[in-house]
């Protein structure tokens, strides 16, 4: 049984075939006639609620900001811990 080799394609034929294939694929990429649906307009930019005053948080934040690395710890037992329900949490840092 003899194996025949296929004839070699002309020089550059594979490049031309690849280019034509790419051209055909890009030409049919978005040919839909369906109408575009834009998202409904929003009522406005939502505003973030104002941060309420929390005396415990303010005390601890002031103490932390004034600490030196070798400062002594201080007890927070004398400050009443508050848990306000009508305010958003404050960012730390």
DRENDO-1510 file (C-alpha; in Angstrom, 1 decimal, always signed):
<recs>
REC; n; res; u; v; w
REC; 1; UNK; +0.0; +0.0; +0.0 .
REC; 2; UNK; +1.6; +3.2; -1.1 .
REC; 3; UNK; +0.9; +6.5; +0.6 .
REC; 4; UNK; +0.5; +9.5; -1.6 .
REC; 5; UNK; +1.5; +12.8; -0.3 .
REC; 6; UNK; -0.9; +15.6; -0.9 .
REC; 7; UNK; +0.4; +18.4; -3.0 .
REC; 8; UNK; +1.6; +21.4; -1.1 .
REC; 9; UNK; -0.8; +24.5; -1.3 .
REC; 10; UNK; +0.5; +27.6; -3.0 .
REC; 11; UNK; +2.6; +29.9; -1.0 .
REC; 12; UNK; +0.4; +32.3; +1.1 .
REC; 13; UNK; -2.8; +30.4; +0.4 .
REC; 14; UNK; -3.3; +29.6; +4.1 .
REC; 15; UNK; -2.8; +33.2; +5.1 .
REC; 16; UNK; -5.4; +34.3; +2.5 .
REC; 17; UNK; -7.8; +31.6; +3.7 .
REC; 18; UNK; -7.3; +32.7; +7.4 .
REC; 19; UNK; -7.8; +36.3; +6.4 .
REC; 20; UNK; -11.0; +35.6; +4.5 .
REC; 21; UNK; -12.3; +33.5; +7.4 .
REC; 22; UNK; -11.6; +36.3; +9.9 .
REC; 23; UNK; -13.2; +38.8; +7.6 .
REC; 24; UNK; -16.4; +36.8; +7.3 .
REC; 25; UNK; -16.6; +36.2; +11.0 .
REC; 26; UNK; -16.3; +39.8; +11.9 .
REC; 27; UNK; -18.8; +40.9; +9.3 .
REC; 28; UNK; -21.6; +38.9; +10.8 .
REC; 29; UNK; -20.9; +39.7; +14.4 .
REC; 30; UNK; -23.7; +42.1; +15.3 .
REC; 31; UNK; -26.2; +42.1; +12.5 .
REC; 32; UNK; -29.4; +42.0; +14.6 .
REC; 33; UNK; -32.3; +44.3; +13.8 .
REC; 34; UNK; -33.7; +44.1; +17.3 .
REC; 35; UNK; -34.3; +47.5; +18.9 .
REC; 36; UNK; -31.9; +48.5; +21.7 .
REC; 37; UNK; -33.4; +48.8; +25.1 .
REC; 38; UNK; -31.8; +51.5; +27.2 .
REC; 39; UNK; -32.1; +51.1; +31.0 .
REC; 40; UNK; -34.8; +53.2; +32.6 .
REC; 41; UNK; -33.6; +56.5; +34.0 .
REC; 42; UNK; -33.0; +56.6; +37.7 .
REC; 43; UNK; -34.9; +58.9; +40.0 .
REC; 44; UNK; -31.7; +60.5; +41.1 .
REC; 45; UNK; -28.5; +59.8; +42.9 .
REC; 46; UNK; -29.2; +58.2; +46.2 .
REC; 47; UNK; -27.8; +60.2; +49.1 .
REC; 48; UNK; -25.9; +58.6; +51.9 .
REC; 49; UNK; -27.4; +59.3; +55.3 .
REC; 50; UNK; -25.5; +61.6; +57.6 .
REC; 51; UNK; -23.4; +60.0; +60.3 .
REC; 52; UNK; -24.9; +60.6; +63.7 .
REC; 53; UNK; -22.9; +61.6; +66.7 .
REC; 54; UNK; -21.8; +58.6; +68.8 .
REC; 55; UNK; -20.0; +59.7; +71.9 .
REC; 56; UNK; -18.3; +56.3; +72.6 .
REC; 57; UNK; -17.1; +56.1; +69.0 .
REC; 58; UNK; -15.9; +59.7; +69.0 .
REC; 59; UNK; -14.0; +59.1; +72.3 .
REC; 60; UNK; -12.3; +56.0; +71.2 .
REC; 61; UNK; -11.4; +57.5; +67.8 .
REC; 62; UNK; -9.9; +60.6; +69.5 .
REC; 63; UNK; -8.0; +58.4; +71.8 .
REC; 64; UNK; -6.6; +56.2; +69.0 .
REC; 65; UNK; -5.6; +59.2; +66.9 .
REC; 66; UNK; -3.7; +60.7; +69.8 .
REC; 67; UNK; -1.9; +57.5; +70.8 .
REC; 68; UNK; +1.8; +57.1; +70.6 .
REC; 69; UNK; +3.3; +53.7; +70.1 .
REC; 70; UNK; +4.6; +53.5; +73.6 .
REC; 71; UNK; +1.5; +55.0; +75.3 .
REC; 72; UNK; -0.2; +53.3; +78.2 .
REC; 73; UNK; -3.6; +51.7; +77.6 .
REC; 74; UNK; -6.6; +53.5; +79.1 .
REC; 75; UNK; -9.8; +52.0; +80.4 .
REC; 76; UNK; -13.0; +52.9; +78.6 .
REC; 77; UNK; -15.2; +51.8; +81.5 .
REC; 78; UNK; -16.0; +55.5; +82.4 .
REC; 79; UNK; -17.5; +56.1; +78.9 .
REC; 80; UNK; -21.1; +54.9; +78.3 .
REC; 81; UNK; -21.2; +52.7; +75.3 .
REC; 82; UNK; -23.9; +53.9; +72.9 .
REC; 83; UNK; -25.8; +51.9; +70.2 .
REC; 84; UNK; -27.8; +54.4; +68.1 .
REC; 85; UNK; -30.3; +52.7; +65.9 .
REC; 86; UNK; -31.0; +55.6; +63.5 .
REC; 87; UNK; -27.5; +56.3; +62.2 .
REC; 88; UNK; -25.2; +54.5; +59.7 .
REC; 89; UNK; -21.9; +53.1; +60.8 .
REC; 90; UNK; -19.0; +55.5; +60.6 .
REC; 91; UNK; -16.0; +54.5; +58.5 .
REC; 92; UNK; -13.0; +53.5; +60.6 .
REC; 93; UNK; -9.6; +55.0; +59.7 .
</recs>
